[in-house]
Amino acid sequence: MPLTAAMARFVDVAELIRSRAELDDTLRDLCEDYRLARELLLNAKKEKPRSTKNISEYSSLVDDLEDEIMRYLVNVKQHPET
């Protein structure tokens, strides 16, 4: 499920993610991108030999998506009608 990774990462707002994503394509897409980025990061960490460049890039992507999801959720909480 695309939301699982984001809900596990943001436990305090997991219910908001679940309920909002039912109707919000943008949030669903962000959560899916986050899931895929985490999957790529985990796979890169398992590779032999390890590619530190890939690990660094995927780590940055995961961090950026976490920030974007949180900013999006803060906006949703401030403007729930949108």
Backbone hydrogen bonds, N-H to C=O, Kabsch-Sander energy under -0.5 kcal/mol:
donor,donor_aa,acceptor,acceptor_aa,energy
4,T,1,M,-1.1
7,M,3,L,-2.8
8,A,4,T,-2.5
9,R,5,A,-2.0
10,F,6,A,-2.7
11,V,8,A,-0.5
11,V,9,R,-0.6
13,V,10,F,-1.3
14,A,11,V,-1.3
17,I,13,V,-2.5
18,R,14,A,-2.6
19,S,15,E,-2.8
20,R,16,L,-2.8
21,A,17,I,-2.4
22,E,18,R,-0.7
22,E,19,S,-0.5
23,L,20,R,-1.3
24,D,20,R,-1.3
25,D,23,L,-0.7
28,R,24,D,-2.2
29,D,25,D,-2.7
30,L,26,T,-2.5
31,C,27,L,-2.6
32,E,28,R,-2.3
33,D,29,D,-2.8
34,Y,30,L,-2.3
35,R,31,C,-2.4
36,L,32,E,-2.5
37,A,33,D,-2.5
38,R,34,Y,-2.5
39,E,35,R,-2.2
40,L,36,L,-2.6
41,L,37,A,-2.4
42,L,38,R,-2.8
43,N,39,E,-2.4
44,A,40,L,-2.5
45,K,41,L,-2.1
46,K,42,L,-1.1
47,E,43,N,-1.0
51,S,44,A,-0.5
52,T,50,R,-0.9
55,I,51,S,-2.6
56,S,52,T,-2.4
57,E,53,K,-2.5
58,Y,54,N,-3.1
59,S,55,I,-2.4
60,S,56,S,-2.2
61,L,57,E,-2.2
62,V,58,Y,-2.7
63,D,59,S,-2.5
64,D,60,S,-2.8
65,L,61,L,-2.5
66,E,62,V,-2.4
67,D,63,D,-2.3
68,E,64,D,-2.5
69,I,65,L,-2.8
70,M,66,E,-2.4
71,R,67,D,-2.7
72,Y,68,E,-2.4
73,L,69,I,-2.6
74,V,70,M,-2.5
75,N,71,R,-2.2
76,V,72,Y,-2.2
77,K,73,L,-2.5
78,Q,74,V,-2.0
79,H,75,N,-2.2
82,T,79,H,-1.8
